[in-house]
């Protein structure tokens, strides 16, 4: 199913590590952009469900698109959420691109493990050597637990930083 929130778990863990050098909003946007092509296939019944968008070559192109659009969308999103009413929080281009590339590449990696029809290294090869390397249940648990641990670490670091000032 497109737009699964389970991909956000590893993103939360990365946010805990990179803190302000990573945008969880751009990462999340990249997850959505990655699944537009499968959504189109599901709606129309035409095409390869996990096609070009779920290759590393496709991930590069979609990361660029996600960074270029996600930088501004994340700033608008923060404003709408009331977290950036004075427009002082600006997502830098470096952060936007790092977040988008981590988003698209991790998406291909996770879906390569889960889905039999993902061909991550197309057009070089259609082989997917990591499909099924762990069970879907274990993959979901890994994503969920990485999000929980990442959230705890993120807020612990934020608390520690505030307590030092």
C-alpha positions in Angstrom: 0.0 0.0 0.0 1.4 3.4 -0.9 2.3 6.0 1.6 3.0 3.7 4.5 4.0 5.6 7.6 6.3 2.7 8.7 9.1 4.2 6.6 9.2 7.2 9.0 10.7 5.1 11.8 14.2 5.0 10.3 13.8 8.7 9.4 13.1 9.5 13.1 16.2 7.6 14.0 18.3 9.6 11.5 16.8 12.8 12.9 17.9 11.8 16.4 21.5 11.4 15.1 21.7 14.3 12.7 19.4 16.7 14.7 19.2 20.0 12.8 21.2 18.7 9.9 18.2 16.6 8.8 14.6 17.6 8.0 12.1 15.0 8.9 9.5 16.9 6.8 11.6 16.7 3.7 12.3 13.0 4.4 8.5 12.4 4.8 7.8 14.3 1.6 10.4 12.1 -0.2 8.5 9.0 1.0 5.3 10.3 -0.5 6.9 11.3 -3.8 8.4 7.8 -4.0 5.0 6.2 -3.8 3.2 8.4 -6.4 4.1 5.9 -9.2 2.8 2.8 -7.4 -0.4 4.8 -6.5 -0.8 5.6 -10.2 -0.4 2.0 -11.1 -2.9 0.9 -8.5 -5.5 3.5 -9.7 -5.0 2.8 -13.5 -4.0 -0.8 -13.5 -1.2 0.1 -15.9 2.5 -0.3 -15.4 4.9 -2.0 -13.0 3.8 -1.5 -9.4 7.2 -0.9 -8.0 8.8 0.4 -11.2 11.4 3.0 -12.0 10.6 5.0 -8.9 11.8 2.1 -6.8 15.2 1.9 -8.4 18.3 3.7 -7.1 18.5 5.6 -10.4 14.8 6.7 -9.9 15.6 7.5 -6.3 18.3 10.0 -7.4 15.9 11.8 -9.7 13.1 11.8 -7.1 15.4 13.0 -4.4 16.3 16.0 -6.4 12.6 16.7 -7.1 11.8 16.1 -3.4 14.6 18.4 -2.2 13.6 21.2 -4.5 10.0 21.1 -3.6 10.3 19.8 0.0 12.4 22.7 1.2 9.6 25.1 0.6 6.8 22.7 1.5 8.5 22.1 4.9 8.8 25.8 5.6 5.1 26.3 4.8 4.2 23.2 6.8 6.1 24.6 9.9 4.2 27.9 9.4 0.8 26.2 9.2 1.6 24.2 12.3 2.4 27.4 14.1 6.1 26.5 14.6 7.4 29.2 12.2 5.1 32.2 12.4 7.9 34.6 12.0 9.5 32.6 9.1 12.8 32.4 11.0 13.2 28.6 10.5 14.6 28.1 7.1 15.4 24.6 5.7 18.8 25.0 4.1 19.5 23.4 0.7 22.1 21.1 2.1 19.7 19.8 4.7 16.9 19.5 2.1 19.1 17.4 -0.3 20.6 15.2 2.5 17.1 14.5 3.8 15.6 13.8 0.4 18.4 11.5 -0.6 18.3 9.6 2.7 14.5 9.4 2.2 14.5 8.0 -1.3 17.4 5.6 -0.9 16.1 4.2 2.4 12.7 3.8 0.7 14.2 1.7 -2.1 16.2 -0.3 0.5 13.2 -1.1 2.7 10.9 -1.9 -0.3 13.7 -4.1 -1.8 13.5 -6.2 1.3 9.8 -6.4 1.4 8.5 -6.5 -2.2 9.3 -9.2 -4.8 8.9 -6.9 -7.8 11.4 -4.2 -6.8 14.4 -4.1 -9.1 16.7 -1.7 -7.2 19.6 -1.7 -9.6 17.6 -1.5 -12.9 18.7 -0.9 -15.7 22.0 -2.7 -14.8 20.3 -5.8 -13.4 16.8 -6.8 -12.5 18.0 -9.0 -9.6 17.0 -8.2 -6.1 19.4 -10.1 -3.8 18.0 -8.7 -0.5 14.3 -9.4 -1.1 13.1 -11.5 1.9 16.4 -11.3 3.7 14.3 -10.7 6.9 10.6 -11.3 7.3 8.1 -8.6 6.7 7.1 -8.7 10.4 10.8 -8.3 11.4 11.2 -5.4 8.9 8.1 -3.7 10.3 9.4 -4.2 13.9 12.8 -2.7 12.9 11.1 0.3 11.4 8.8 0.8 14.4 11.5 0.3 17.0 13.9 2.6 15.2 11.3 5.3 15.3 10.6 4.8 19.0 14.3 4.7 20.0 15.0 7.6 17.6 12.2 9.7 19.2 13.5 9.0 22.7 17.1 9.9 21.7 16.0 13.0 19.8 14.0 14.4 22.8 16.7 13.4 25.3 19.3 15.3 23.3 16.9 18.3 23.1 16.3 18.2 26.8 20.1 17.9 27.5 20.9 20.8 25.3 18.2 23.0 26.9 19.4 22.1 30.4 22.9 23.2 29.6 21.8 26.7 28.8 
